[in-house]
Amino acid sequence: QVQLVESGGGLVQPGGSLGLSCAASGMIFSIAVMGWYRQAPGKQRELVAGITGGGSTNYANSVKGRFTISRDNRKNTVYLQMNSLKPEDTAVYYCNGFYSKRDYWGQGTQVTVSS
């Protein structure tokens, strides 16, 4: 079955950088639309960034110019590089894969931006 496993969360100071990874299995990764979502306490889950199999990307306005989503279809992995992090970026970050007309989710990884 499809599995998405995130890694790379943690605690970082404001202005710092952090990278997330999501390893996928059980799917033809190269045709899956992949994305990163986040959910802060008391807020709805929101799209952070998405990337198609061909590499087209889209970003939430709040992260444009600071975050970069990428993928390696040979490694079945999608990445999120986060720079210039702000306290408001604090959330649980989830990897999402849209494949065979279904959404799949990872277990989530905590990102905390605090001094």
C-alpha positions in Angstrom: 0.0 0.0 0.0 1.0 3.6 -0.3 3.2 5.0 2.4 4.6 8.4 3.0 7.2 8.9 5.6 8.4 12.4 6.6 11.6 13.3 8.3 13.6 16.4 9.1 11.4 18.5 11.5 12.7 20.1 14.7 13.4 23.3 16.5 15.0 26.2 14.8 15.5 29.9 15.6 13.7 32.7 13.7 15.6 33.4 10.5 17.0 29.9 10.4 16.6 27.1 7.9 15.3 23.6 7.9 14.7 20.9 5.4 12.0 18.2 5.3 12.0 15.0 3.3 9.2 12.6 2.4 9.9 9.1 1.1 7.1 7.5 -0.8 6.5 3.8 -1.5 3.7 1.8 -3.0 3.0 4.2 -5.9 4.4 5.1 -9.3 6.0 8.2 -7.7 6.8 10.0 -11.0 3.1 10.5 -11.8 2.0 11.5 -8.3 1.3 15.1 -7.5 3.1 15.7 -4.2 2.7 18.5 -1.7 3.4 19.8 1.8 0.7 20.9 4.1 0.8 22.3 7.6 -1.5 22.6 10.5 -0.9 25.0 13.4 -2.7 24.6 16.7 -6.3 25.8 16.4 -6.0 26.3 12.7 -7.1 24.4 9.6 -4.6 22.4 7.6 -3.3 24.5 4.7 -1.3 23.9 1.5 2.3 25.1 1.8 3.6 24.0 -1.6 2.9 21.5 -4.4 4.8 19.9 -7.2 3.6 17.9 -10.2 5.4 14.9 -11.6 6.9 17.1 -14.3 8.2 19.6 -11.7 5.7 22.4 -11.9 5.4 24.1 -8.5 3.0 26.3 -6.6 3.3 28.0 -3.2 1.2 29.6 -0.6 1.7 33.4 -0.6 3.0 33.3 2.9 6.0 31.1 2.0 6.8 32.4 -1.5 10.5 33.3 -1.8 11.4 31.5 1.4 10.4 27.8 0.8 11.3 25.6 -2.1 9.7 22.3 -2.9 11.5 19.7 -5.1 11.4 16.1 -5.9 13.7 13.3 -7.0 11.8 10.7 -8.9 14.6 8.3 -8.8 14.6 8.3 -5.0 10.8 8.5 -4.7 11.3 11.5 -2.4 9.9 15.0 -2.2 11.7 17.8 -0.3 10.8 21.1 1.3 13.6 23.5 2.0 12.5 26.2 4.4 14.6 29.4 4.8 14.1 32.6 6.7 11.8 30.8 9.0 9.3 32.8 11.1 7.5 31.9 14.4 4.3 31.8 12.4 5.7 28.9 10.4 5.4 26.7 13.5 3.1 23.8 12.7 3.0 20.1 12.1 4.0 19.6 8.5 2.4 16.8 6.5 3.5 15.2 3.2 0.7 14.6 0.8 0.5 12.5 -2.4 -2.3 12.6 -4.9 -2.2 9.3 -6.7 -4.8 7.1 -8.5 -7.5 9.6 -7.6 -6.8 9.4 -3.9 -5.1 11.5 -1.3 -2.4 10.0 0.9 -0.9 11.5 4.0 2.2 11.1 6.0 2.2 11.0 9.8 3.4 14.6 10.1 6.5 16.2 11.5 6.7 19.1 14.0 8.5 22.3 13.0 8.9 24.8 15.8 10.4 28.2 15.1 11.3 29.9 18.4 14.2 31.7 20.1 
